[in-house]
Amino acid sequence: MDLNELRSRINSIDDQMLSLFLQRMELCKNVAAYKKKNDLPIIQGGREQEIIDRVRANSPEDLADASALFFTEIMDISKCLQSELLTKDKLYERPKTFEPEKAEVIACQGSTGAYSESACIKLFGENKPIRFMTGFKDVVGLVESGRADFGLLPLENSTVGSIEETYNLMASHDFFINSIVRVEITHCFAVKQNADPDKVTKVYSKKEALAQCSNYIRARGLEAMEYYNTALAAEMVKNSTDDTIGCICSIRCAEMNGLKIVEPRAADAYPNFTRFICFSKHFSVPADANTVSVAISVPHTPGGLYRILTKFAVNGLNLKKIVNKPVAGKDFEAIIFLDFDGAYTNQKVAAFLDDLKTGMSYFKFLGNFSEMV
């Protein structure tokens, strides 16, 4: 038997498989109609495991796992189809519209001159009152207590990646992301006006800023010292009597504190951007929202993440980002943060979220937003 004949036989089998697959999906639609009429859940006890056990038993040992995966995929597609049919006429409450112009108080970490202040001004304008907090958790606390309408925290940087503390807070606190604001980071190395830069031995700044300028810091032979944030580091250097310390901060921040700028471009890479999340206690969505964000747990079982990703493919939803994080205080194998294209006001997206959380040991809807660049 030559290659062409082998391929011809495979094509014939594929045609049969497609026909049987379509027949199975039609039966699944009938199952969905029955479940809807009798108010039954999509997932029915051990039905899925029963099928997998039968498939394994009827397969040769070297193909048992592959056969189980094949039928698992078919059942996942079936469940997605049933979910879509069961939620077709379901009414979802429309969220409130995100209106930054109506904000009365905004909270962020740092002080005047910090990059977080730049993010606030970019999103809310110049005239909104900003409450500066020392720590990230303090910002969340102010929003949760209702003493601030919105909070802003850095999420990730184009040079050093994600901000661990923000992801931990997203997993452990209940708030909704309303917007993403991207701010260009222009780190400089600054010292006191009368200081000799060659005699400076230590440089203070936030951990991430120090990491973003690691090459420059190493080249000058400086000792990197972590501080609350870039703006507070600049303020500390200004008020210090020690001429052997400097800081990494923005040019604006250095000028505001009367510091001498030794190197205006101290970062390892340019352009350098940080993305900030804007969040609130209540769920609201901008009119141009195009990204949905969720957090889920995935057990360490073969194909666990793959099965979840199948749901996105079947529903035609484009995944934009996958971030895997161990989150302190959560008894899960892993927490995965997913961003995908979509708007909650779309019936299909809302129904998909309903389906996605079914059977999850941990699921959190984080928000629906757009990004201001």
C-alpha positions, 0 to 999 in steps of 0.5 A: 500500500503506497502513501497516496492510498494510505492518505486516501483511507485516512481521508475516508475515515476522517469523513466518517468521524466528522459525520459521527461527531456531528451526529453526537453534537445533535444528540447533545443539543437534545440533551441540553433541551431536556436539561433546560426543561427539567432544570438539570445542571450541565455536569451530571455526577460521574457520567464523564468518568464513566465514559472515560473508563469505558474508553480506556477499557476498550483501547489497547494499552499504548493508546489508552491515554490518547483515546481518553484525551480524544473523548475528553476533548469531545465531551468538553466541546459538548459541554460548551455547546450545551452551556451556550444553549442553556443560557441562550435566553438568560437575562444578565444584569447590565453593569454600571458604566465606568465614569472617571469624571465622576470620581471624588477621591482616588487612592494610589501608593507613593507621594507627589511626583510618583509614577502612580500619580502620573497614572491618576492624572492621565486617567482622571485629569489634573483636578481630582483629589489623590490620597497617597498611601504608603503601601499597596494594601493601604490603597486597597483598604481605602477603596474597600472601606469606601473612603476612595472611589478608585485605586491605582496600583502597578500591575506589570512593567515592560522590563521586569515583568509582573508586580507580585504584590498586586497579583496577590491583592487581586487574588485575596481581595474583592474589587473590580478592575475598571481600566488599565493605564500605561505610563512611560517610565523614565528613571534617572539617578539623582543625588543631593545638590551638593553631593559628589556623585563619585562618593555616593555608595548607596542608591534607594528606590522601589524594588522594581525600579532598582531592578529596571536600572540594575545595569547602571547601578552595577556599573557605578558600583552602588549598593541597591537599597529597597525603599517604599517607592521612587517618590518617597526615596527622592524625598528621603534623599532630599531630607537626609544629611547623608551625602553618600546616598542617591535615588532612582526616581523620575526626572519630574520627581528629582526636580520637585525635590531639588535633587541633582540629576546625575544620569537622566536615562538610568534604566536598562531598556527604553522604552520602558512602560508600567501598566497600572490597574484602576479598580473599584469596590463596585463592578463598572465597565467603560463603554469601550471595554474590550478585555475580560480578566479572571483568576482560576485555580488549576489542579496538577492533573494531566491536561488540566489547563489544556481542558480550560483553554479548550473552552476559549477555543470552542467559544472563539474567544482570543486569550491575550495573557496567561499569568501563573502565580503562587498566591500566599494564603490560598490552598491551591496548586496554582492560580492562573490569571487570564485576560481575553478579548470580550465585553461583559455586555455581550450575551455570549461572553456573560454565558461563557463566564457562567460556564467557566466557573462551573466546577472550579474550586476557585474562580474570581471575575476580576473585571471588564476594561479597556487600556489607556495607552 
